[in-house]
Amino acid sequence: KDNERRLTGRHETASIHEFSADVANRGASIRIPRQVDEEKCGYFEDRRPASNCDPYAVTSII
């Protein structure tokens, strides 16, 4: 319920109804930092889960 209000597609958030991945795009569901794209190694940000989620539960689902 709270994620639906948070993930509207506005204010640098992705829509809860669409998946997207992009380099250096804060509006994407999965954000790949520019440095990672250039060096072809590093990390990515999954911007969908809320900050109060259980990271172990989210990781197991992914």
C-alpha positions in Angstrom: 0.0 0.0 0.0 2.7 2.5 1.0 4.9 1.6 -2.0 2.0 2.4 -4.3 1.9 5.9 -2.9 5.7 6.2 -3.0 6.3 4.7 -6.5 4.2 7.0 -8.6 6.7 7.7 -11.4 7.1 11.3 -10.3 9.8 12.9 -8.2 12.7 10.7 -9.3 10.9 7.4 -8.6 9.9 4.6 -11.0 6.3 3.6 -11.5 5.3 0.6 -9.5 3.5 -0.8 -12.6 6.5 -0.6 -14.9 10.1 -2.0 -14.8 13.0 0.0 -16.2 16.8 -0.1 -16.0 19.1 2.7 -17.1 22.5 4.2 -16.6 22.5 7.2 -14.2 18.7 7.6 -14.3 17.1 8.2 -11.0 13.7 7.6 -12.4 14.5 4.0 -13.4 13.6 0.9 -11.3 17.2 -0.3 -11.5 19.8 2.5 -11.6 23.2 1.6 -12.9 25.8 4.3 -11.9 27.7 5.9 -14.7 31.0 4.7 -13.4 29.8 1.1 -13.3 28.7 1.4 -17.0 32.2 2.8 -17.9 34.2 0.2 -15.9 31.9 -2.7 -16.6 31.9 -3.7 -12.9 30.5 -2.5 -9.6 27.0 -2.3 -8.2 23.5 -1.4 -9.1 20.6 0.2 -7.1 17.3 -1.4 -6.9 15.1 1.6 -6.2 11.8 -0.2 -5.8 11.9 -1.6 -2.2 11.0 0.8 0.6 13.8 1.8 3.0 12.0 0.1 5.8 11.9 -3.3 4.1 13.8 -6.4 5.3 16.8 -6.5 3.0 17.2 -10.3 3.4 13.6 -10.9 2.4 13.9 -8.6 -0.7 17.2 -10.2 -1.7 15.7 -13.7 -1.5 12.8 -12.7 -3.7 15.1 -11.1 -6.3 
